[in-house]
Amino acid sequence: MENNKKLSYSCKIFSVWEEDISLPNGKTTRQSWIDHKPTVAVIPVNDKNELLLIKQFRVPTRQDLLEIPAGSMDHGEESPVACAGRELAEETGYRAGSLTQLFAGYLLPGYCNEFMYFFLAKDLTYAPMTPDEDEFIEVIPVSFKRADELLRSGEIMDAKTVLGIMLAEKFI
């Protein structure tokens, strides 16, 4: 049951809400949560069986991170698979001949309703698009063995990337 729901902040990707929530014991508590657009993550694997990771600076972490391509479904009524194809092309310059959904679920349900779809991208062809003006991305092909080394050494610190690599490895 919700009472006194109030929008605290909103931007193009998410909104922050505060509301009073009735607990099972009859008490009420104030909670803040993030209403986030659905998202996709893409695990691109080329014809050499290499993962195409991307390296980009992430402002919240104040560092470059190695990640799989990902983004928000922010183009109207875009489907998850269409968004996955667009994000792959924008961030890596590759288009996928096949996109296979491997998983879909909530990323941070303790305070956010962001729902992410994970896709394996195969049969890649290079056909670059113009990246978003705030994205400066380097594409880094790595073997699954090298990706495992990067995970173990802590060079890959992004949870969606870890999950994506594990899903792709299990599927392949």
C-alpha positions as CSV (number, residue, x, y, z in Angstrom):
1,M,0.0,0.0,0.0
2,E,1.4,3.4,-0.9
3,N,0.7,6.8,0.7
4,N,2.1,10.2,0.1
5,K,4.0,9.2,-3.0
6,K,6.3,12.2,-4.1
7,L,8.5,12.6,-7.1
8,S,11.9,13.9,-5.8
9,Y,13.9,14.0,-9.0
10,S,13.5,13.1,-12.6
11,C,15.9,12.9,-15.7
12,K,15.7,11.1,-19.1
13,I,16.6,7.7,-17.7
14,F,15.2,7.5,-14.2
15,S,13.0,9.1,-11.5
16,V,13.5,9.1,-7.7
17,W,10.4,8.6,-5.7
18,E,9.7,8.8,-1.9
19,E,6.6,7.2,-0.4
20,D,5.2,5.9,2.9
21,I,4.9,2.1,2.8
22,S,2.7,0.0,5.2
23,L,4.7,-2.9,6.6
24,P,3.3,-6.3,7.4
25,N,3.4,-5.5,11.2
26,G,1.1,-2.5,10.7
27,K,3.8,0.1,11.0
28,T,4.6,2.7,8.3
29,T,8.0,3.6,6.9
30,R,9.3,6.2,4.4
31,Q,11.1,4.7,1.5
32,S,13.0,6.1,-1.5
33,W,13.4,4.2,-4.7
34,I,14.4,4.7,-8.3
35,D,12.0,4.1,-11.2
36,H,14.4,3.2,-14.1
37,K,13.7,2.6,-17.7
38,P,14.3,-1.0,-18.8
39,T,17.8,-1.8,-20.0
40,V,19.8,-4.2,-22.2
41,A,23.2,-5.8,-22.0
42,V,24.9,-7.4,-25.0
43,I,27.6,-10.0,-24.9
44,P,29.2,-9.8,-28.4
45,V,31.2,-12.8,-29.5
46,N,33.1,-12.6,-32.8
47,D,34.1,-15.3,-35.3
48,K,37.3,-15.9,-33.3
49,N,35.2,-16.7,-30.3
50,E,36.4,-13.5,-28.6
51,L,34.3,-11.3,-26.4
52,L,34.1,-7.7,-27.5
53,L,34.5,-5.7,-24.3
54,I,34.4,-1.9,-24.2
55,K,36.5,0.4,-22.1
56,Q,34.9,3.7,-21.1
57,F,35.2,6.3,-18.3
58,R,32.4,6.1,-15.8
59,V,31.8,9.3,-13.8
60,P,30.3,7.6,-10.7
61,T,33.4,5.4,-10.3
62,R,35.9,8.0,-11.5
63,Q,37.7,5.4,-13.6
64,D,37.7,3.5,-16.9
65,L,35.8,0.2,-16.7
66,L,35.8,-2.8,-18.9
67,E,32.2,-3.7,-19.7
68,I,29.9,-5.4,-22.1
69,P,27.8,-3.0,-24.2
70,A,24.6,-1.9,-22.5
71,G,22.1,0.9,-22.4
72,S,18.5,2.0,-21.8
73,M,15.5,1.4,-23.8
74,D,14.9,5.1,-24.4
75,H,13.6,5.3,-28.0
76,G,9.9,5.2,-27.6
77,E,8.4,1.7,-27.9
78,E,11.7,0.0,-28.7
79,S,11.8,-3.7,-28.0
80,P,14.6,-5.3,-26.0
81,V,16.1,-7.0,-29.0
82,A,16.0,-3.8,-31.1
83,C,17.6,-1.9,-28.3
84,A,20.3,-4.6,-28.0
85,G,21.1,-4.3,-31.7
86,R,21.2,-0.5,-31.5
87,E,23.4,-0.4,-28.4
88,L,25.8,-3.0,-29.9
89,A,26.2,-0.9,-33.1
90,E,26.5,2.4,-31.2
91,E,29.1,1.2,-28.7
92,T,31.2,-1.3,-30.8
93,G,30.5,-0.5,-34.4
94,Y,29.3,-4.1,-35.0
95,R,25.9,-5.4,-36.0
96,A,24.7,-8.9,-35.0
97,G,23.4,-11.5,-37.4
98,S,21.8,-13.2,-34.4
99,L,20.8,-12.0,-30.9
100,T,19.8,-14.6,-28.4
101,Q,18.2,-13.6,-25.1
102,L,20.1,-15.4,-22.2
103,F,18.5,-13.8,-19.2
104,A,16.2,-11.0,-18.0
105,G,15.9,-9.7,-14.4
106,Y,16.1,-7.0,-11.9
107,L,19.6,-5.5,-11.2
108,L,19.1,-3.7,-7.8
109,P,15.7,-4.5,-6.4
110,G,16.5,-3.2,-3.0
111,Y,16.1,0.4,-4.2
112,C,15.6,0.3,-8.0
113,N,13.2,-1.4,-10.5
114,E,15.7,-1.4,-13.3
115,F,15.0,-4.6,-15.4
116,M,17.8,-5.7,-17.7
117,Y,17.7,-8.1,-20.7
118,F,20.9,-9.9,-21.6
119,F,21.6,-10.9,-25.2
120,L,24.3,-13.0,-26.8
121,A,25.3,-11.4,-30.1
122,K,26.9,-13.6,-32.8
123,D,27.6,-13.4,-36.5
124,L,29.0,-9.9,-36.2
125,T,29.7,-7.6,-39.1
126,Y,31.5,-4.2,-38.8
127,A,29.1,-1.4,-39.7
128,P,29.9,1.6,-37.5
129,M,27.3,4.1,-36.3
130,T,27.9,7.5,-34.7
131,P,28.2,7.0,-31.0
132,D,26.4,9.1,-28.5
133,E,28.2,12.4,-28.1
134,D,29.0,11.7,-24.4
135,E,30.5,8.3,-25.1
136,F,34.2,7.7,-25.7
137,I,34.6,4.0,-26.1
138,E,37.5,1.7,-26.9
139,V,36.6,-1.9,-28.1
140,I,38.8,-4.6,-26.7
141,P,38.5,-8.2,-28.0
142,V,39.4,-10.8,-25.4
143,S,39.3,-14.6,-25.3
144,F,37.0,-16.2,-22.7
145,K,40.2,-17.3,-20.9
146,R,41.5,-13.7,-20.8
147,A,38.1,-12.5,-19.6
148,D,38.3,-15.0,-16.8
149,E,41.8,-13.7,-15.9
150,L,40.5,-10.1,-15.9
151,L,37.7,-11.2,-13.6
152,R,40.0,-12.9,-11.2
153,S,42.5,-10.0,-11.1
154,G,39.7,-7.4,-10.4
155,E,40.2,-5.6,-13.8
156,I,36.6,-6.3,-14.6
157,M,34.5,-4.8,-11.7
158,D,31.1,-4.3,-13.4
159,A,28.5,-6.8,-12.1
160,K,26.4,-6.9,-15.3
161,T,29.6,-7.7,-17.3
162,V,30.5,-10.5,-14.9
163,L,27.0,-12.0,-15.2
164,G,27.0,-11.5,-19.0
165,I,30.3,-13.3,-19.5
166,M,29.2,-16.2,-17.3
167,L,25.9,-16.5,-19.1
168,A,27.6,-16.5,-22.5
169,E,30.2,-19.0,-21.4
170,K,27.5,-21.4,-20.1
171,F,25.4,-21.0,-23.3
172,I,28.3,-21.4,-25.7
